[in-house]
Amino acid sequence: MKSLEELTKLRDAAIQKVDLRKERKGTRIVVGMATCGIAAGARAVMAALIDEVQKRGLKDVEITQTGCIGVCRLEPLIEVYKEGEDKVTYVDLTDEKARRIVAEHIVNGSIVKEYTIGAYE
């Protein structure tokens, strides 16, 4: 780099690629897949989510995984980010509960309150 202008262009390009605060479209489901989550059954939960989303042909749903979310005693857990709504954290999940979450929350927009972290506590 030979000028401040080049550095500024490089920075702006990087910010556009990695702008994590940018409003996402659709729905993002994040599965806690640290050792604690995997030991508690997170793989089966993630597989059920993927299967249910594919079976229903949902195109605007992204399923990702992350490390420890910080409440290991409540694993397996997922966080659901729907466009224009607050995050919802579901805890103590099974593959059956995950399928119900897709049907009721993701498809029909109705939070399954009894599976949320607020109901559990």
VEXGUFI-493617 format. One line per field, with one value per residue (C-alpha): residue in one letter; residue number from 1; x, y, z. Coordinates in steps of 0.25 Angstrom, whole numbers, plus 5000, padded with zeros to 4 digits. Each point is the difference from the previous one (the first is absolute). Layout:
<lodrens>
r a;... $
k NUM;... $
x X;... $
y Y;... $
z Z;... $
</lodrens>
This chain:
<lodrens>
r m;k;s;l;e;e;l;t;k;l;r;d;a;a;i;q;k;v;d;l;r;k;e;r;k;g;t;r;i;v;v;g;m;a;t;c;g;i;a;a;g;a;r;a;v;m;a;a;l;i;d;e;v;q;k;r;g;l;k;d;v;e;i;t;q;t;g;c;i;g;v;c;r;l;e;p;l;i;e;v;y;k;e;g;e;d;k;v;t;y;v;d;l;t;d;e;k;a;r;r;i;v;a;e;h;i;v;n;g;s;i;v;k;e;y;t;i;g;a;y;e $
k 1;2;3;4;5;6;7;8;9;10;11;12;13;14;15;16;17;18;19;20;21;22;23;24;25;26;27;28;29;30;31;32;33;34;35;36;37;38;39;40;41;42;43;44;45;46;47;48;49;50;51;52;53;54;55;56;57;58;59;60;61;62;63;64;65;66;67;68;69;70;71;72;73;74;75;76;77;78;79;80;81;82;83;84;85;86;87;88;89;90;91;92;93;94;95;96;97;98;99;100;101;102;103;104;105;106;107;108;109;110;111;112;113;114;115;116;117;118;119;120;121 $
x 5000;5005;4989;4990;4989;5004;4999;4987;4995;5005;4993;4987;5000;5003;4989;4990;5004;4999;4989;4994;4991;4993;4985;4999;4989;4991;5003;5013;5001;5012;5003;5010;5010;5011;5004;4989;4989;5005;5000;4986;4995;5002;5003;4987;4993;5008;4997;4985;5000;5007;4991;4987;5005;5003;4987;4992;5008;5003;5010;5001;5005;5015;5005;5014;5008;5008;5008;4996;4988;5003;4989;5005;4990;4989;5006;4996;4996;4997;4998;4990;5002;4988;5001;4994;4998;5007;5009;4994;5008;4995;5006;5000;4996;4998;4998;4985;5000;5009;4990;4989;5007;5002;4985;4995;5010;5007;4989;4988;5006;4996;5011;4999;5001;5001;5014;5006;5010;4991;4990;5010;5006 $
y 5000;5013;5010;5002;5000;4985;4996;5007;4992;4987;5003;5003;4988;4991;5007;4997;4985;4998;5009;4991;5011;5001;4996;4986;4995;4988;4991;4995;4989;4998;4987;4999;4989;5001;4988;5002;5001;4988;4992;5004;4996;5013;4991;4994;5013;5007;4988;5001;5015;4998;4988;5008;5013;4992;4991;5013;5007;5012;5009;5012;4992;4998;4990;5002;4995;5007;4997;5001;5010;5000;4992;4986;4994;5004;4993;4997;5014;5008;5015;5005;5013;5004;5013;5011;4992;4998;4988;4988;4989;4986;4991;4985;4996;4986;4997;5000;5014;5005;4996;5006;5013;5000;4997;5010;5011;5001;4996;5006;5011;4995;4998;4987;5007;4987;4997;5014;5004;5009;4988;4991;5009 $
z 5000;4996;5005;5010;4989;4996;5015;5001;4988;5005;5014;4993;4992;5012;5008;4989;5000;5015;5004;5011;5005;4987;5000;4995;4992;5004;5012;5006;5009;5008;5007;5012;4996;5010;5007;5011;4989;4992;5012;5004;4986;4991;4988;5000;5002;4988;4991;5003;4997;4987;4996;5004;4992;4988;5001;5000;4989;5008;4992;5010;5012;5003;5010;5006;5012;5010;5012;5015;5002;5015;5006;5000;5010;4990;4988;4989;4996;4988;4998;4989;4993;4992;4992;5007;5013;5013;5002;5006;5008;5001;5010;5004;4986;4993;4985;5002;5007;4989;4989;5008;5001;4985;4998;5010;5001;4987;4991;5007;5008;5014;5011;5007;5014;5008;4993;5002;5010;5008;5002;5004;5011 $
</lodrens>
